[in-house]
Amino acid sequence: MVKKEAEHKKKFVTVTQTASPIGREESQAKTLIGLGLNKIGRSRTLSITPEVIGMVTKVQHLLKVEYS
C-alpha cells in the first residue's frame, strides 16, 4: 500500500509490476508505461515527486512499492 507523503522521508521509491493491465482501463495501462513499466516483474527506482506518488496511487493494485 502507498504511504502518505508525510509518513515517509525517503527520496526514492522502487516500484515493481506484479500484475497485468490487460482487461483494465486504458488509463491504467498508460500510467504503467508512464512509470516505465510494461511487463510483470520489471522494476524502476524513481524520485519521489507528487506526480509519481499520484501515478503509483492510481495503479497500486498492480505494483509492489518499496521506499528507499
Backbone hydrogen bonds, N-H to C=O, Kabsch-Sander energy under -0.5 kcal/mol:
donor,donor_aa,acceptor,acceptor_aa,energy
7,E,4,K,-1.5
8,H,4,K,-0.7
8,H,5,E,-0.7
13,V,46,L,-2.8
14,T,66,E,-3.5
15,V,13,V,-0.6
15,V,44,R,-2.6
16,T,64,K,-2.2
17,Q,42,R,-2.3
18,T,62,L,-2.9
19,A,62,L,-1.2
24,R,21,P,-2.1
28,Q,25,E,-1.0
29,A,25,E,-1.2
30,K,26,E,-2.2
31,T,27,S,-1.8
32,L,28,Q,-1.9
33,I,29,A,-1.9
34,G,30,K,-2.2
35,L,31,T,-1.5
36,G,33,I,-1.4
37,L,32,L,-2.8
41,G,17,Q,-3.0
42,R,39,K,-1.8
44,R,15,V,-2.1
46,L,13,V,-3.1
46,L,44,R,-0.6
48,I,11,K,-2.1
49,T,47,S,-0.7
53,I,49,T,-2.5
54,G,50,P,-2.0
55,M,51,E,-2.1
56,V,52,V,-2.7
57,T,53,I,-2.3
58,K,54,G,-1.8
59,V,55,M,-1.4
60,Q,57,T,-0.9
62,L,59,V,-2.3
63,L,60,Q,-1.0
64,K,16,T,-2.2
66,E,14,T,-2.3
68,S,12,F,-2.5
